Amino acid sequence: MDFQFDWVDAFTDKIFGGNGCAVVHGGAALSDATCMAYVRETSLVECTFTGPSEVADFRVRYFLASREIPFAGHPTVATVVALRARGLIADGDLTLETLAGIIPVNVSDGRVTMTQVAPVFGAHVPAEIVAPVGALEPGDILGTPQIVSTGLPFCVTVVKDVETLAGLRLDPDAMKRYATHVGAPDVDAMEPFWVTLSGATSHGDTFARLLLAPPSPPEDAFTGSATGAMACYLWANGLLSDREFVAEQGHGMGRPGMASVRILGSRDDIRGVEVSGQGTIVMSGQVFLPTAS
């Protein structure tokens, strides 16, 4: 069966920047196996599949190459950019049904702002467990890493400087030990999200990286869901002086991305986090996918 798709680079206003996502319109009813196979075919980290919803304006399903996930940030921006380009939505407010709940979104002048849910602060993870995942020493980490979710959990890990961030290298064995420690069912869950408190450029306030294990590509160019979780961690721990800041990611990959972030609520009562960015369509067309597998 044929479906229309749009390939969108999110958190950038230029093609081949930010993070790519293929949006399959009307594909939400496809099987998990077909959706995962499609992600593997694209070699992207994630793809989305849209459909009708009884509780929101659209239903969105998010897939990695290995499984469905409840929510993801750059695919949300990509999906809304694709819907807007096709005239399926107008500027203004809309809602998306996801496995993480109803996500409010605003579209204005080519910019997509999603309001991620209030953070869930999980377990602290010793630096001695997290550091080897990125081939670092425990002393390279500031504070204590913590599992935080605003729809998808990550282990927010602050490193001491940009040079340390640039030197990260995924150690698969250490990643397995980390996954066992945090009780992750697979090594593609609750990964460390590495961040430093300076931008990649003069425009940024934070700079981050997310290293991934197979079958995903080795690194995510821009991670909107982790950016929301990271923002809440930094605000709650007094590491940000302002609730509004600019997050950067992907520059070391040659795919620079940028998001504007606004934290909702006080340090001890965070009600949610707004993450906003632009997106640009790289290609559009038809994809032929089996409806049963």
GIPEDA-V328943 format. One record per backbone hydrogen bond with DSSP energy under -1.0 kcal/mol. CO is the residue of the C=O (numbers start at 1). NH is the residue of the N-H. If there is no record, write none. Layout:
co-><CO | CO>
nh-><NH | NH>
This chain:
co-><1 | 3 | 4 | 5 | 6 | 7 | 7 | 8 | 9 | 10 | 11 | 14 | 19 | 21 | 22 | 23 | 24 | 24 | 27 | 31 | 32 | 33 | 34 | 35 | 36 | 37 | 38 | 39 | 47 | 48 | 49 | 50 | 51 | 58 | 59 | 61 | 62 | 63 | 67 | 70 | 73 | 74 | 75 | 76 | 77 | 78 | 79 | 80 | 81 | 82 | 83 | 84 | 92 | 94 | 95 | 95 | 96 | 97 | 98 | 101 | 103 | 104 | 105 | 106 | 107 | 108 | 111 | 112 | 113 | 114 | 116 | 120 | 123 | 126 | 126 | 127 | 130 | 131 | 131 | 132 | 133 | 134 | 137 | 138 | 140 | 145 | 146 | 147 | 148 | 149 | 154 | 155 | 156 | 157 | 158 | 161 | 162 | 163 | 165 | 171 | 172 | 173 | 174 | 175 | 176 | 177 | 178 | 179 | 191 | 193 | 194 | 195 | 196 | 196 | 206 | 207 | 209 | 210 | 213 | 218 | 223 | 224 | 225 | 226 | 227 | 228 | 229 | 230 | 231 | 232 | 233 | 234 | 235 | 243 | 245 | 246 | 246 | 247 | 248 | 249 | 250 | 250 | 251 | 256 | 257 | 259 | 260 | 261 | 262 | 264 | 264 | 266 | 272 | 273 | 274 | 275 | 276 | 277 | 278 | 280 | 283 | 285 | 287>
nh-><289 | 287 | 25 | 285 | 23 | 282 | 283 | 21 | 280 | 19 | 258 | 17 | 10 | 8 | 48 | 6 | 27 | 50 | 30 | 35 | 36 | 37 | 38 | 39 | 40 | 41 | 42 | 43 | 63 | 24 | 61 | 28 | 59 | 97 | 51 | 49 | 69 | 47 | 64 | 100 | 77 | 78 | 79 | 80 | 81 | 82 | 83 | 84 | 85 | 86 | 88 | 87 | 107 | 105 | 57 | 58 | 103 | 60 | 101 | 98 | 96 | 115 | 94 | 113 | 92 | 111 | 108 | 277 | 106 | 275 | 273 | 149 | 147 | 129 | 130 | 131 | 133 | 134 | 136 | 135 | 171 | 169 | 140 | 141 | 160 | 125 | 156 | 122 | 154 | 120 | 148 | 193 | 146 | 195 | 142 | 165 | 166 | 167 | 168 | 175 | 176 | 177 | 178 | 179 | 180 | 181 | 182 | 184 | 155 | 157 | 209 | 159 | 198 | 207 | 248 | 196 | 194 | 220 | 216 | 212 | 227 | 228 | 229 | 230 | 231 | 232 | 233 | 234 | 235 | 236 | 237 | 239 | 238 | 263 | 261 | 205 | 206 | 259 | 208 | 257 | 253 | 255 | 254 | 18 | 249 | 247 | 276 | 245 | 274 | 271 | 272 | 269 | 264 | 116 | 262 | 114 | 260 | 112 | 11 | 9 | 7 | 5 | 3>
